[in-house]
Amino acid sequence: MLRLSLEALQIVDAIDRRGSFSAAGKELHRVPSTISYTVNKLEDDLGVQVFERHGPRVVLTAAGAELLKEGRYLLRAAQDLEHRVRRVASGWETELTVGMDSMFAACALQDDISAFYGLGQQTRLRLMQEALSGTWEALLDRRADLLIGAAGEGPAGGGYVSHALGQMEFVFCVAPSHPLAAETAVLERGHLQPYRAISVADSARKLPPRTVGLLLGQDSLSVPDMQSKLRYQLAGTGFGFLPAPCARAAIAAGLLVEKAVAEPKPPETFYLAWRTGEMGAALAWWLERWQQPQRFARLLGHLPRPALI
């Protein structure tokens, strides 16, 4: 008799990612007693301990790690099967996950989501955000079905299609209280090295992470998104490049000072991307909508601004 179930694997996966039974229960919308019962039954059925308990925190045992490593392949295969069956039956995906770079606010898609729900289909929507290479990794790892506003060109190896949405310029700026604000010369590496840089951390787990605007050995503060980066630069904690739309607004308000640098950051291209060979009706709808002209302006309109801080 089969001693494993997809439900048990899904619960083990959620516990490992969230770090506790209670957090896994919240993600899966199950009461803690159901989570505990399922794990205990799984351990009894297999005759092995899957988790080591340390109060509310739990960690996988070696056996549990091996179970989850292979189990995640089964979960992905089951999800793919569900999606294929749904597409064959109706043409519409069971679920569509839209990934965005954390630079942009998820509410930039509000009008699109309202229009999509107006179609009356049963496709569930899920939004997720990653940073830099982490966005592309989410597509390749099948955690996202569509990327909107992915930064830079995707990784080599294929398996996906990309469409350039537009380019964005970046401005180097510091708070008026920062020591570099009084510097009159064009800023060289020697000017920047003694001070702290503020950077958005790449969320990639497997792909090589991107480092933007950092010097070797320089002190840096890594933050999870562009809104946090803007906050810390406004506070004078450090310096860095900011998207031109939000930088210009802060400069005009006297909250930041633009500085000329010897090594400016070139404009960044942002992409729409999706995997090849998996075109369902929901994905096709989103692609048709986001390949229309002027869509990139919507993303630019949802960059962090000083008035939102």
KAFEN-V722549 format. One record per backbone hydrogen bond with DSSP energy under -1.0 kcal/mol. NH is the residue of the N-H (numbers start at 1). CO is the residue of the C=O. E is the energy in kcal/mol with one decimal. If there is no record, write none. Layout:
nh:co:e
NH:CO:E
NH:CO:E
This chain:
nh:co:e
9:5:-2.1
10:6:-2.6
11:7:-2.1
12:8:-2.5
13:9:-2.5
14:10:-2.1
15:11:-2.5
16:12:-2.3
17:13:-2.2
18:14:-2.5
19:15:-2.7
24:20:-1.8
25:21:-2.3
26:22:-1.9
27:23:-1.9
28:24:-2.4
30:25:-2.5
34:31:-1.0
35:31:-1.5
36:32:-2.7
37:33:-2.4
38:34:-2.3
39:35:-2.1
40:36:-2.7
41:37:-2.6
42:38:-2.2
43:39:-2.5
44:40:-2.3
45:41:-3.0
46:42:-2.4
47:43:-1.8
48:43:-1.0
52:59:-3.3
54:57:-3.0
57:54:-1.5
58:19:-1.5
59:52:-2.0
61:50:-2.4
65:61:-2.7
66:62:-1.8
67:63:-2.3
68:64:-2.6
69:65:-2.3
70:66:-1.9
71:67:-2.4
72:68:-2.3
74:70:-1.3
75:71:-2.4
76:72:-2.3
77:73:-2.3
78:74:-2.6
79:75:-2.4
80:76:-2.6
81:77:-2.3
82:78:-2.4
83:79:-2.4
84:80:-2.6
85:81:-2.7
86:82:-2.3
87:83:-2.5
88:84:-2.7
89:85:-2.3
90:86:-2.7
91:87:-1.0
96:124:-2.9
98:126:-2.9
99:146:-3.4
100:128:-2.1
102:130:-2.7
104:101:-1.8
105:302:-1.6
108:105:-1.9
109:106:-1.8
110:107:-1.6
113:109:-2.8
114:110:-2.3
115:111:-2.2
116:112:-2.4
117:113:-2.7
118:114:-1.4
119:116:-1.7
120:117:-1.5
124:94:-2.6
126:96:-2.0
128:98:-2.2
130:100:-2.1
134:131:-2.2
135:132:-1.4
137:133:-2.5
138:134:-1.7
139:135:-1.2
140:136:-2.2
141:137:-2.6
142:139:-1.2
143:138:-2.3
144:138:-1.7
145:97:-2.7
146:97:-1.7
147:273:-3.0
148:99:-2.7
149:271:-1.2
150:271:-2.4
152:269:-2.4
161:274:-3.2
163:272:-3.0
165:270:-3.1
166:270:-1.2
168:268:-2.2
171:242:-2.8
173:240:-1.9
174:257:-2.0
178:175:-1.9
181:178:-1.9
183:180:-1.1
187:260:-2.9
192:188:-1.5
193:189:-2.5
195:192:-2.0
197:219:-2.2
198:239:-2.9
199:221:-2.4
201:223:-2.8
203:131:-1.4
218:215:-2.1
221:197:-2.8
223:199:-2.7
229:225:-1.8
230:226:-2.6
231:227:-2.1
232:228:-2.3
233:229:-2.1
234:230:-2.5
235:231:-1.6
237:232:-2.2
239:196:-1.9
240:173:-1.0
242:171:-2.5
244:169:-3.1
247:243:-2.6
248:244:-3.0
249:245:-1.2
250:246:-1.7
251:247:-2.6
252:248:-2.6
253:249:-1.2
254:251:-1.5
255:250:-2.6
256:250:-1.0
257:174:-3.3
259:172:-2.4
262:187:-2.8
268:168:-2.5
270:166:-2.7
271:150:-2.4
272:163:-2.9
273:147:-1.8
274:161:-2.1
276:159:-1.4
281:91:-3.4
284:280:-2.3
285:281:-2.0
286:282:-2.1
287:283:-2.5
288:284:-2.3
289:285:-1.8
290:286:-2.5
291:287:-1.3
295:292:-1.0
298:295:-1.2
300:296:-2.2
301:297:-1.6
302:299:-2.0
303:300:-1.2
308:305:-1.8
309:306:-1.4
